C-alpha cells in the first residue's frame, strides 16, 4: 500500500487531514529518534494526549499517599 493511501485511511480514523496525518507520523519519527529508549506506542499516546484539550483531560490522582511524590502535592 502506498504511503498516501495509508495516510488517507489513517487520517479518517484519527479525524485528521491527510497532511495532518503525515505531519503526525513525522513527529512520531522525530520523537522516537530523539528518545530511542521509549517504545513507539508510548510516544504515539503521549503526542496524542498533548493534542487533547485541558477541559477533556482527566486529572491524575494518586491511589495512596505512600509515594515520595505525594509529599509535594
C-alpha positions in Angstrom: 0.0 0.0 0.0 1.2 3.5 -0.9 2.1 6.0 1.8 -0.6 8.3 0.5 -3.3 5.6 0.7 -2.3 4.6 4.2 -2.3 8.2 5.3 -5.7 8.6 3.7 -7.1 5.6 5.7 -5.4 6.6 9.0 -6.5 10.2 8.7 -10.1 9.2 8.6 -9.7 7.1 11.7 -7.8 9.8 13.6 -10.0 12.7 12.4 -7.1 14.4 10.7 -6.4 15.7 7.2 -4.0 13.6 5.1 -1.3 16.3 5.5 -2.0 16.3 9.3 -1.6 12.5 9.4 1.8 12.7 7.6 2.9 15.5 9.9 1.9 13.4 12.9 3.9 10.4 11.5 6.9 12.8 11.1 6.6 14.0 14.6 6.4 10.4 15.9 9.6 9.5 13.9 11.5 12.6 15.1 10.5 12.0 18.7 11.5 8.3 18.6 14.8 9.2 17.1 15.4 11.7 19.9 14.2 9.2 22.6 15.3 5.7 21.5 14.5 4.2 24.9 10.8 5.0 24.6 8.5 2.5 22.9 6.8 3.9 19.8 3.3 3.2 21.4 4.3 5.3 24.4 5.3 8.2 22.0 2.1 7.9 20.0 0.0 8.0 23.1 2.0 10.9 24.6 1.8 13.0 21.4 -1.9 12.2 21.1 -2.6 13.3 24.7 -0.8 16.6 24.1 -3.5 17.4 21.4 -6.3 16.8 23.9 -7.8 20.0 25.5 -7.4 20.6 29.2 -11.2 20.5 29.6 -11.4 17.0 28.2 -8.4 15.6 30.2 -8.7 13.6 33.4 -6.5 14.8 36.3 -4.0 12.4 37.8 -5.0 11.4 41.4 -2.5 9.1 43.2 -4.1 6.0 44.7 -2.4 6.4 48.1 -0.1 8.8 49.9 2.7 6.2 50.2 4.8 7.5 47.3 7.6 10.1 47.7 5.9 12.4 45.2 2.8 12.7 47.4 4.8 14.9 49.9 4.8 17.6 47.3 1.1 17.6 46.4 
